[in-house]
Amino acid sequence: MKTALITGASSGIGWATALLLSKQGFRLVICGRRQNKLQALSEALETPHQILTFDVRKRQEVFDAIERLEAPFNTIDLLVNNAGNAHGLDPAHEASLDDWEAMIDGNVKGLLYVTKALLPQMIARKNGQIINVGSIAGKEAYPKGNVYCASKAAVDRFTEGLRLDCNPFGIRVGAIHPGLVATEFSEVRFKGDQPRAASVYAKLQALTAADVAQAIAYMVAAPAHVTIADLTILPTDQASAYVVNRNT
């Protein structure tokens, strides 16, 4: 049985990916900040699993939590770097520095910390797979997206560089870049403003977290000699980061 570690598993894409990989027979390490949410997910899983509660933005927490893993959960075959966030939607000259720092810390530094903590064991075994969850925002910027787009572009470039570095060791490295996904993402971005969050997905059929999980499972299921290096997934109503058909 292979072991997958999923960050940001307490909701949305991470939650859906954990459910699907469990159904497919993976042993799981589910990670997040909200113990109660992870416990609820735990009750729905079908395979052996362990909960790790930590904040990816805090380097020591990341390394301490991963070091606490015991066999068989301490041999990670698949890392899904899903944890991330968006805060605010303002032009750069009006944006909050706190929002900017939260996005850089979560979307970039957090992903780097978890990868760095797990990569040595994959290198030593010359085996493993890393999937980073990016965004269409990392492929093209949109108005008022500034630092969020920059943070996801960093994920895109880091994934490419990581794949080059891991190539001699047979480790598969790829990224998935979703467009509009109907999760709590926009509620976080707009700081609990539910009507504004709902407007993001109004008059269109957005992706679901399960749709993205299915795509991640596709990347995982590819034969060992095949790497799905870069996958962009959009709802049919969305053509680009900011071209959306709202006539559905």
C-alpha angles and dihedrals in degrees: 000000000000123000125227125192115204124189121205089028096147094086148358120003094001092052093047092047092052092051093049097045090048090054087051092055105261122147105229143214106194116198135190145115099260110077093187092055092047090050090053090051090048090060090057098050122104101200135055111288145165131215121227117188115199143121112250089211091067110075099200092048090054096051094041093051094049092046089056092063114112131199130323092017095052094072105078117196097173130031118193108191098201105141114111145118148209123218125188132344105230137133111266095254091056100037124115117251088214089058091049093050092047090055095046091046095048104032099038114016094037092052090048093050095052092044092049091049094054104031099080093063091050091049091049092051094039087226139097147085132241123195118186119200107222129159142241081252088071090059098047133009123234132200113288090004093103106133096022089055090045092051092052091045086056089054089052094051094042090053090054093048092045091052090054092049093047096046096094090055100052094245116149114225125183144146135221119210114198126193121207110352119178102232135116087282095106094045088058092045092052094040097245098320095143099183091052091046091050091052090065090069098033120132095004139082104245126195117269125226087249090058091057092044089055090053091049089050088052090055090049094047095054112114115272091255091055125078120191092209102178128013126176116193122189135171110252088246090062123072100173142347091294107013107094132163106223096178096093 
